[in-house]
C-alpha cells in the first residue's frame, strides 16, 4: 500500500484537521471515512484514483491525527469541520465520497454547501434515517422493541460500545481485529502489513459515543424515524447521488441502500455489488474505482 504524507490545517471550528492528498491533477475528490477508521483506510483507493483525479482523504474530528476539542452531537456537527476544511482550502466542484458514517456526513456537507458539491458518492452508507441501536437484554441480545438513542443509554451499551471503549483504553488491538474480522473483513482481509497500519489508525479514535449518538439521531428526511423527527435537509442537496453498496454488508444491511434510493428517487442511482461486504475497498477495489471514475468523467 502506498503511504501518503500526513498534512494538517487549522479550521474555523477550532479544530486541527489531519488529511492526506494525492497532489495530482484532475477533478477534486474528497473522501470521508466512517466509524472506527481514518484517512489511512482510504490510501488504497487514493492510489487508484490519483491517476485521474486530485484526491483528499480527511481524518474527521476525534479520529486519526485530527484534534478533538469539543463533544460532537450530530452528523451535522461533524460536517461543520468538513465544511470549514473545504472553505479553508477553497475546494470547488467537489466529488464527495462518504463511507458508512462518512456517507451521512457527506450528505450534510452537500446540503450545507450545494454550490461546492458536484456529486455525492455514498459507500455502504448509513441510511437517510440513521442507524438503529437497541437496548440489550440479560442475554446481551438486542431487544428489537426498544431503540436507544440518548447519550446516557448508548455509553452504557454492553455489546456495541463498552467492549470497544475498553479495547481502546487498554490498547487491545487483538479485540479490535476480532471486531473487524467478524463484521467488516469477514469476506477478505487486507495484506498483513497494511492490516497493522489500519488497526493502528482505528486505535486513535476518541469519539466513539459521539458517533453512535449522532448515527442514531441522524434523519434528514421529512418523516419521523422512530426516535427523532426529520430535519428535511435532504431537500437542500442539489448534487446527483450515487449509492454504492455491498450486497453482503453486515454493518449496514443492503436494505438501507434501497431505502435511501426510495427517499432520493431520481436524484440517486443505486449500484449493488455482489459478493462484497462493508469494506468494498478490500473486497473489490477495482470495481469501486471503475464506478467512481466513470461517474466523475460522465
PATOR-185341 format. One record per residue: x, z, y of N, C-alpha, C in turn; chain; residue number from 0. Coordinates in steps of 0.2 Angstrom, whole numbers, m for minus. Last residue first. Layout:
! residues N
VEXFI    nu    nw    nv   cau   caw   cav    cu    cw    cv chain resi
VEXFI     X     Z     Y     X     Z     Y     X     Z     Y     A  NUM
...
This chain:
! residues 298
VEXFI    nu    nw    nv   cau   caw   cav    cu    cw    cv chain resi
VEXFI   m92   m83    57   m98   m87    57  m100   m88    65     A  297
VEXFI   m82   m74    56   m80   m81    58   m86   m85    59     A  296
VEXFI   m88   m62    51   m85   m62    58   m83   m69    60     A  295
VEXFI   m92   m66    39   m97   m65    44   m94   m64    51     A  294
VEXFI   m80   m68    32   m85   m74    33   m90   m72    38     A  293
VEXFI   m74   m56    33   m71   m61    36   m76   m67    37     A  292
VEXFI   m83   m48    25   m81   m46    32   m79   m52    35     A  291
VEXFI   m82   m55    12   m88   m54    15   m87   m53    23     A  290
VEXFI   m68   m54     9   m71   m60    10   m78   m60    14     A  289
VEXFI   m66   m40     8   m63   m44    13   m66   m50    14     A  288
VEXFI   m74   m38    m4   m76   m35     3   m73   m38     8     A  287
VEXFI   m67   m45   m13   m74   m47   m12   m76   m44    m5     A  286
VEXFI   m55   m38   m13   m55   m45   m12   m62   m47   m10     A  285
VEXFI   m59   m25   m18   m56   m26   m11   m57   m33    m9     A  284
VEXFI   m67   m17   m27   m67   m24   m26   m65   m26   m19     A  283
VEXFI   m64    m3   m28   m67    m7   m34   m67   m14   m33     A  282
VEXFI   m58     2   m16   m55     2   m23   m57    m2   m28     A  281
VEXFI   m68    m2    m7   m60    m4    m6   m56    m3   m12     A  280
VEXFI   m79     3   m12   m78    m4   m13   m71    m6   m12     A  279
VEXFI   m83    18   m17   m77    15   m14   m76     8   m15     A  278
VEXFI   m95    19   m24   m95    21   m17   m89    19   m13     A  277
VEXFI   m94     5   m35   m97    11   m33   m96    13   m26     A  276
VEXFI   m99   m10   m43   m95    m7   m38   m98     0   m36     A  275
VEXFI  m107   m19   m51  m101   m16   m54   m96   m12   m49     A  274
VEXFI  m112   m30   m37  m112   m27   m44  m106   m24   m46     A  273
VEXFI  m116   m27   m21  m111   m29   m25  m111   m26   m32     A  272
VEXFI  m128   m33   m10  m127   m28   m15  m121   m31   m20     A  271
VEXFI  m132   m35     7  m127   m38     1  m126   m32    m4     A  270
VEXFI  m143   m39    19  m141   m34    13  m137   m38     8     A  269
VEXFI  m144   m40    36  m143   m44    30  m140   m39    25     A  268
VEXFI  m155   m36    50  m150   m34    45  m150   m39    39     A  267
VEXFI  m165   m40    57  m159   m39    61  m153   m38    56     A  266
VEXFI  m176   m41    50  m172   m47    50  m166   m46    54     A  265
VEXFI  m176   m24    45  m179   m30    45  m174   m36    46     A  264
VEXFI  m173   m11    47  m170   m15    51  m173   m22    51     A  263
VEXFI  m180    m5    36  m181    m2    43  m178    m7    48     A  262
VEXFI  m176   m12    25  m183   m12    27  m184   m10    34     A  261
VEXFI  m162    m9    25  m164   m16    26  m172   m16    28     A  260
VEXFI  m163     5    22  m161     3    28  m163    m4    30     A  259
VEXFI  m168     3     9  m172     6    14  m170     5    21     A  258
VEXFI  m157    m3     2  m164    m6     3  m168    m3     8     A  257
VEXFI  m149     8     4  m147     2     7  m153    m3     8     A  256
VEXFI  m155    18    m4  m154    19     3  m152    13     7     A  255
VEXFI  m153    13   m17  m160    13   m14  m160    14    m7     A  254
VEXFI  m140    16   m21  m141     9   m18  m148     8   m15     A  253
VEXFI  m136    32   m15  m139    28   m20  m141    21   m17     A  252
VEXFI  m121    38   m11  m127    36    m8  m130    31   m12     A  251
VEXFI  m114    42   m23  m114    47   m17  m121    45   m13     A  250
VEXFI  m113    32   m32  m116    39   m35  m117    44   m29     A  249
VEXFI  m116    15   m33  m114    21   m29  m117    27   m31     A  248
VEXFI  m117     3   m40  m116     9   m44  m114    15   m40     A  247
VEXFI  m118    m7   m30  m124    m5   m35  m123     1   m38     A  246
VEXFI  m112    m4   m14  m110    m5   m21  m116    m3   m26     A  245
VEXFI  m116   m14     0  m117    m8    m4  m115    m9   m11     A  244
VEXFI  m118   m18    17  m114   m20    10  m114   m13     6     A  243
VEXFI  m127   m25    29  m127   m19    25  m124   m21    18     A  242
VEXFI  m124   m30    45  m123   m32    38  m122   m26    34     A  241
VEXFI  m133   m34    59  m130   m28    55  m130   m31    48     A  240
VEXFI  m131   m39    76  m133   m40    70  m130   m35    65     A  239
VEXFI  m134   m28    91  m130   m32    86  m133   m34    80     A  238
VEXFI  m142   m19    97  m143   m27    98  m139   m31    94     A  237
VEXFI  m150    m4    97  m145    m8    93  m146   m16    94     A  236
VEXFI  m161     3   101  m155     1   106  m150    m3   103     A  235
VEXFI  m168     6    90  m171     1    95  m166    m2   100     A  234
VEXFI  m162    17    85  m161    10    81  m163     4    86     A  233
VEXFI  m167    28    91  m161    24    94  m160    18    91     A  232
VEXFI  m177    36    87  m179    29    89  m173    25    92     A  231
VEXFI  m176    49    82  m174    48    89  m176    41    91     A  230
VEXFI  m188    57    71  m183    51    73  m182    51    80     A  229
VEXFI  m188    74    67  m191    68    70  m186    63    71     A  228
VEXFI  m183    82    52  m182    81    59  m186    74    61     A  227
VEXFI  m187    82    38  m184    88    42  m184    88    49     A  226
VEXFI  m194    71    35  m195    77    31  m192    83    34     A  225
VEXFI  m192    62    45  m189    61    39  m189    66    34     A  224
VEXFI  m203    53    56  m201    60    53  m198    59    46     A  223
VEXFI  m198    38    64  m203    42    59  m199    49    58     A  222
VEXFI  m191    29    70  m196    32    74  m200    37    70     A  221
VEXFI  m173    32    66  m179    28    66  m185    31    70     A  220
VEXFI  m162    39    65  m163    35    71  m169    30    71     A  219
VEXFI  m157    54    60  m163    50    59  m164    46    66     A  218
VEXFI  m148    67    53  m147    60    56  m154    57    55     A  217
VEXFI  m147    79    47  m151    79    53  m151    72    56     A  216
VEXFI  m138    78    37  m145    80    35  m150    79    41     A  215
VEXFI  m126    74    44  m129    70    40  m137    71    38     A  214
VEXFI  m124    86    51  m125    80    55  m129    75    51     A  213
VEXFI  m121    95    41  m127    96    46  m129    90    49     A  212
VEXFI  m109    89    36  m115    89    32  m122    91    36     A  211
VEXFI  m101    90    47  m103    83    44  m109    84    40     A  210
VEXFI   m99   104    49  m102    99    54  m105    93    51     A  209
VEXFI   m93   107    36  m100   109    38  m103   105    43     A  208
VEXFI   m80   100    38   m85    99    33   m92   101    34     A  207
VEXFI   m69   100    47   m76   100    49   m81    99    44     A  206
VEXFI   m56    97    43   m58   104    46   m65   105    48     A  205
VEXFI   m46    88    33   m52    89    36   m53    96    37     A  204
VEXFI   m34    86    26   m33    88    33   m40    89    36     A  203
VEXFI   m36    82    13   m35    89    14   m34    91    21     A  202
VEXFI   m36    68    14   m43    72    13   m42    79    15     A  201
VEXFI   m22    66    14   m26    64    20   m33    68    20     A  200
VEXFI   m19    69     1   m16    72     6   m20    72    13     A  199
VEXFI   m26    59    m5   m28    66    m6   m25    70    m1     A  198
VEXFI   m19    47    m1   m26    48     0   m28    55     0     A  197
VEXFI    m6    49    m7    m7    49     1   m14    50     3     A  196
VEXFI   m10    49   m20    m7    55   m17    m8    55   m10     A  195
VEXFI   m14    36   m22   m19    41   m23   m16    48   m20     A  194
VEXFI    m2    29   m20    m7    28   m15   m12    34   m15     A  193
VEXFI     4    32   m32     7    34   m26     3    33   m20     A  192
VEXFI    m6    27   m42    m4    34   m41    m1    36   m35     A  191
VEXFI   m19    16   m36   m12    17   m39   m10    24   m37     A  190
VEXFI   m36    22   m37   m30    19   m34   m24    20   m38     A  189
VEXFI   m47    20   m51   m43    24   m47   m38    20   m43     A  188
VEXFI   m64    15   m54   m57    13   m53   m53    18   m49     A  187
VEXFI   m76    23   m56   m75    16   m59   m68    14   m59     A  186
VEXFI   m75    35   m49   m77    35   m55   m76    29   m59     A  185
VEXFI   m71    39   m36   m66    34   m40   m68    35   m47     A  184
VEXFI   m83    46   m34   m80    40   m29   m76    36   m33     A  183
VEXFI   m86    56   m43   m91    53   m39   m89    46   m35     A  182
VEXFI   m75    61   m50   m82    61   m53   m87    57   m49     A  181
VEXFI   m64    59   m42   m65    55   m49   m71    55   m52     A  180
VEXFI   m67    68   m32   m66    60   m30   m67    56   m37     A  179
VEXFI   m66    80   m38   m72    78   m35   m72    70   m34     A  178
VEXFI   m53    80   m43   m59    80   m48   m65    78   m45     A  177
VEXFI   m46    80   m31   m46    75   m35   m51    74   m40     A  176
VEXFI   m50    93   m27   m52    88   m23   m52    81   m27     A  175
VEXFI   m43   100   m37   m50   101   m36   m53    95   m33     A  174
VEXFI   m30    97   m34   m32    95   m41   m40    95   m40     A  173
VEXFI   m27   103   m22   m28    96   m22   m31    94   m29     A  172
VEXFI   m30   117   m14   m31   115   m21   m32   107   m22     A  171
VEXFI   m28   125    m3   m23   119    m4   m24   116   m11     A  170
VEXFI   m37   134     0   m32   136    m4   m27   130    m6     A  169
VEXFI   m45   127     9   m42   133    11   m36   135     7     A  168
VEXFI   m50   117     1   m46   115     7   m42   121     9     A  167
VEXFI   m57   124    m9   m51   119   m11   m47   118    m5     A  166
VEXFI   m66   130    m1   m61   134    m5   m55   130    m7     A  165
VEXFI   m74   119     3   m70   123     8   m65   127     5     A  164
VEXFI   m78   115   m10   m74   111    m6   m70   115    m1     A  163
VEXFI   m86   126   m14   m81   124   m18   m76   119   m14     A  162
VEXFI   m96   126    m3   m92   131    m4   m86   129    m8     A  161
VEXFI  m103   112    m4   m99   115     2   m94   120     0     A  160
VEXFI  m110   109   m16  m108   104   m12  m103   106    m6     A  159
VEXFI  m113   123   m21  m111   117   m25  m107   112   m21     A  158
VEXFI  m118   133   m13  m113   134   m18  m110   129   m22     A  157
VEXFI  m120   133     4  m121   129    m2  m116   130    m7     A  156
VEXFI  m118   139    16  m118   144    10  m119   140     4     A  155
VEXFI  m119   130    26  m112   133    25  m112   138    19     A  154
VEXFI  m133   127    25  m128   122    22  m121   126    21     A  153
VEXFI  m139   137    32  m140   136    25  m135   132    21     A  152
VEXFI  m134   137    44  m133   143    41  m135   142    33     A  151
VEXFI  m137   124    49  m130   126    48  m130   132    43     A  150
VEXFI  m151   116    40  m148   120    45  m141   123    44     A  149
VEXFI  m156   109    29  m153   105    35  m150   110    41     A  148
VEXFI  m162   107    13  m159   111    18  m156   107    23     A  147
VEXFI  m178   105     4  m172   102     8  m169   108    12     A  146
VEXFI  m186   108   m10  m183   112    m4  m177   109    m1     A  145
VEXFI  m189   101   m21  m194   103   m16  m192   106   m10     A  144
VEXFI  m178   101   m29  m180    95   m26  m186    96   m21     A  143
VEXFI  m165   111   m30  m172   112   m30  m175   106   m26     A  142
VEXFI  m151   106   m40  m155   106   m34  m162   107   m35     A  141
VEXFI  m143   119   m50  m146   113   m49  m150   112   m43     A  140
VEXFI  m139   132   m52  m135   128   m47  m137   121   m47     A  139
VEXFI  m147   140   m58  m143   136   m62  m139   131   m58     A  138
VEXFI  m154   146   m47  m150   150   m51  m145   146   m55     A  137
VEXFI  m154   131   m36  m157   136   m40  m152   141   m43     A  136
VEXFI  m150   126   m19  m148   126   m26  m152   132   m30     A  135
VEXFI  m158   115    m8  m157   121   m10  m155   121   m17     A  134
VEXFI  m151    98    m4  m157   103    m7  m154   110    m8     A  133
VEXFI  m150    85     7  m147    90     4  m152    95     2     A  132
VEXFI  m150    68    11  m154    74     9  m150    79     5     A  131
VEXFI  m145    60    26  m144    62    19  m147    68    17     A  130
VEXFI  m154    48    37  m150    53    35  m149    54    27     A  129
VEXFI  m161    37    40  m165    43    40  m161    49    37     A  128
VEXFI  m153    26    37  m156    27    44  m159    34    45     A  127
VEXFI  m141    32    25  m147    28    27  m149    30    34     A  126
VEXFI  m123    30    24  m129    34    24  m135    30    27     A  125
VEXFI  m116    15    17  m118    19    22  m124    24    21     A  124
VEXFI  m108     5    11  m110    11     7  m112    17    12     A  123
VEXFI  m105     0    26  m101     0    20  m103     6    16     A  122
VEXFI  m111   m10    38  m112    m4    35  m110    m4    28     A  121
VEXFI  m105   m18    52  m105   m18    45  m106   m11    42     A  120
VEXFI  m111   m26    67  m110   m19    63  m110   m21    56     A  119
VEXFI  m105   m35    81  m108   m35    74  m106   m28    71     A  118
VEXFI  m101   m32    94  m103   m39    92  m107   m39    86     A  117
VEXFI  m102   m21   107  m103   m21    99  m105   m28    98     A  116
VEXFI  m104   m19   120   m97   m20   117   m97   m21   110     A  115
VEXFI  m117   m18   124  m113   m23   127  m106   m24   124     A  114
VEXFI  m121    m6   117  m123   m13   115  m119   m19   117     A  113
VEXFI  m117     8   115  m113     3   119  m115    m4   116     A  112
VEXFI  m127    15   108  m125    18   115  m121    13   119     A  111
VEXFI  m129     8    96  m135    10   101  m133    12   108     A  110
VEXFI  m116     8    91  m119     2    93  m125     3    97     A  109
VEXFI  m114    22    89  m110    18    94  m113    12    96     A  108
VEXFI  m124    24    79  m124    27    85  m120    24    91     A  107
VEXFI  m118    15    69  m125    14    72  m126    17    78     A  106
VEXFI  m106    23    66  m106    16    69  m113    14    72     A  105
VEXFI  m112    34    61  m108    35    67  m108    28    70     A  104
VEXFI  m116    29    49  m121    32    54  m118    32    60     A  103
VEXFI  m104    25    43  m109    20    45  m115    23    50     A  102
VEXFI   m97    36    41   m95    32    46  m100    27    48     A  101
VEXFI  m103    41    29  m104    44    35  m103    40    42     A  100
VEXFI   m99    25    23  m103    31    21  m105    35    28     A   99
VEXFI   m90    17    35   m90    18    28   m94    25    27     A   98
VEXFI   m93     5    47   m93    12    45   m94    13    38     A   97
VEXFI   m86    m7    58   m87    m5    51   m87     2    50     A   96
VEXFI   m88   m18    71   m88   m11    70   m90   m10    62     A   95
VEXFI   m82   m29    81   m85   m29    74   m83   m22    72     A   94
VEXFI   m83   m30    98   m81   m26    93   m85   m28    86     A   93
VEXFI   m82   m35   112   m84   m39   106   m81   m36   100     A   92
VEXFI   m68   m24   117   m74   m28   118   m75   m32   112     A   91
VEXFI   m59    m9   123   m61   m14   117   m67   m17   118     A   90
VEXFI   m52     0   131   m56    m6   134   m57   m12   128     A   89
VEXFI   m47    11   127   m43     5   125   m46    m1   128     A   88
VEXFI   m57    19   132   m50    21   134   m46    15   133     A   87
VEXFI   m68    14   126   m68    13   133   m60    14   135     A   86
VEXFI   m66    18   113   m67    11   114   m66    10   122     A   85
VEXFI   m65    32   114   m59    28   112   m60    21   114     A   84
VEXFI   m78    35   118   m73    36   123   m66    32   121     A   83
VEXFI   m85    31   106   m86    28   112   m81    29   117     A   82
VEXFI   m79    41    98   m78    34    96   m79    30   103     A   81
VEXFI   m84    52   104   m77    51   103   m75    44   102     A   80
VEXFI   m98    50   101   m96    51   108   m88    50   108     A   79
VEXFI  m100    51    88  m100    44    90   m97    44    98     A   78
VEXFI  m102    64    85   m96    61    83   m95    54    86     A   77
VEXFI  m115    65    91  m109    69    94  m103    66    92     A   76
VEXFI  m122    57    82  m122    55    89  m116    59    93     A   75
VEXFI  m122    66    71  m118    60    71  m117    56    78     A   74
VEXFI  m120    83    77  m124    77    75  m119    71    75     A   73
VEXFI  m112    93    81  m118    95    79  m122    89    76     A   72
VEXFI   m96   100    81  m100    94    81  m106    96    78     A   71
VEXFI   m86   111    90   m90   110    84   m95   105    86     A   70
VEXFI   m70   106    97   m77   108    98   m81   107    91     A   69
VEXFI   m57   101    94   m58   106    99   m65   109   100     A   68
VEXFI   m48    94    84   m55    97    83   m56   103    87     A   67
VEXFI   m38    79    84   m39    86    86   m46    88    84     A   66
VEXFI   m32    69    70   m36    70    77   m37    77    78     A   65
VEXFI   m27    66    58   m22    69    63   m26    69    70     A   64
VEXFI   m40    70    48   m34    67    48   m30    71    53     A   63
VEXFI   m54    76    57   m51    73    51   m44    71    53     A   62
VEXFI   m59    80    69   m59    85    64   m56    83    57     A   61
VEXFI   m64    65    74   m63    71    76   m64    76    70     A   60
VEXFI   m58    51    64   m63    54    68   m61    62    69     A   59
VEXFI   m45    40    65   m47    47    62   m52    50    67     A   58
VEXFI   m48    22    64   m48    29    68   m49    35    63     A   57
VEXFI   m41     7    64   m44    12    60   m43    19    63     A   56
VEXFI   m42    m9    70   m41    m2    72   m44     2    67     A   55
VEXFI   m35   m26    70   m39   m21    67   m37   m14    69     A   54
VEXFI   m38   m42    73   m34   m36    76   m38   m30    74     A   53
VEXFI   m37   m54    60   m41   m50    65   m36   m45    68     A   52
VEXFI   m31   m61    50   m35   m65    54   m38   m61    60     A   51
VEXFI   m22   m52    43   m20   m59    44   m25   m63    49     A   50
VEXFI   m28   m40    43   m24   m41    48   m21   m49    49     A   49
VEXFI   m36   m38    31   m39   m41    37   m34   m43    43     A   48
VEXFI   m27   m32    22   m31   m38    20   m33   m42    27     A   47
VEXFI   m23   m21    29   m18   m25    26   m21   m32    25     A   46
VEXFI   m35   m14    30   m32   m16    36   m27   m22    34     A   45
VEXFI   m37   m11    17   m42   m15    20   m39   m18    26     A   44
VEXFI   m27    m1    14   m28    m7    10   m32   m13    13     A   43
VEXFI   m31     9    25   m25     5    25   m25    m2    20     A   42
VEXFI   m42    17    24   m43    10    26   m37     6    26     A   41
VEXFI   m37    30    22   m41    26    16   m42    19    18     A   40
VEXFI   m32    33    34   m27    32    28   m31    28    23     A   39
VEXFI   m42    38    42   m40    31    43   m35    29    37     A   38
VEXFI   m50    48    29   m47    47    36   m45    40    36     A   37
VEXFI   m61    60    21   m57    55    21   m53    54    28     A   36
VEXFI   m73    68    20   m68    69    15   m63    63    15     A   35
VEXFI   m85    55    26   m83    62    25   m77    62    20     A   34
VEXFI   m77    39    32   m83    44    30   m80    51    29     A   33
VEXFI   m71    29    45   m71    32    39   m77    37    38     A   32
VEXFI   m72    14    54   m74    22    54   m75    24    47     A   31
VEXFI   m63     2    62   m65     5    55   m66    12    56     A   30
VEXFI   m65   m13    71   m64    m6    72   m67    m2    65     A   29
VEXFI   m58   m28    75   m62   m24    70   m60   m17    71     A   28
VEXFI   m58   m42    87   m57   m34    86   m61   m32    80     A   27
VEXFI   m51   m58    82   m56   m53    85   m55   m46    83     A   26
VEXFI   m33   m60    85   m39   m61    82   m45   m57    85     A   25
VEXFI   m17   m53    80   m21   m57    85   m28   m58    81     A   24
VEXFI   m11   m36    78   m11   m43    76   m16   m46    81     A   23
VEXFI   m10   m22    76    m7   m25    81    m6   m33    80     A   22
VEXFI   m17   m14    67   m13   m19    64    m8   m23    69     A   21
VEXFI   m17     4    69   m19    m3    71   m14    m8    68     A   20
VEXFI   m24    20    68   m19    15    66   m21     8    68     A   19
VEXFI   m25    36    77   m28    29    74   m22    25    72     A   18
VEXFI   m31    51    84   m26    48    80   m29    41    77     A   17
VEXFI   m37    58    99   m39    54    93   m32    50    90     A   16
VEXFI   m40    73   106   m34    68   105   m36    64    98     A   15
VEXFI   m53    77   117   m50    77   110   m44    72   111     A   14
VEXFI   m61    77   128   m56    82   127   m53    83   121     A   13
VEXFI   m68    66   130   m72    71   127   m67    77   126     A   12
VEXFI   m59    56   134   m63    60   139   m67    65   137     A   11
VEXFI   m44    56   124   m50    53   127   m54    58   131     A   10
VEXFI   m27    52   121   m32    57   123   m38    54   126     A    9
VEXFI   m21    44   106   m23    44   113   m28    49   115     A    8
VEXFI    m8    40    94   m13    44    97   m15    43   104     A    7
VEXFI    m4    32    79    m4    32    86    m9    37    88     A    6
VEXFI     6    29    64     0    33    67     1    33    75     A    5
VEXFI     9    14    56    11    19    61     5    22    64     A    4
VEXFI     4    11    40     3     9    47     5    15    51     A    3
VEXFI     9     5    24     8    10    29     8     8    36     A    2
VEXFI     3    m4    11     6    m5    17     4     1    21     A    1
VEXFI     4     0    m6     0     0     0     4     0     6     A    0
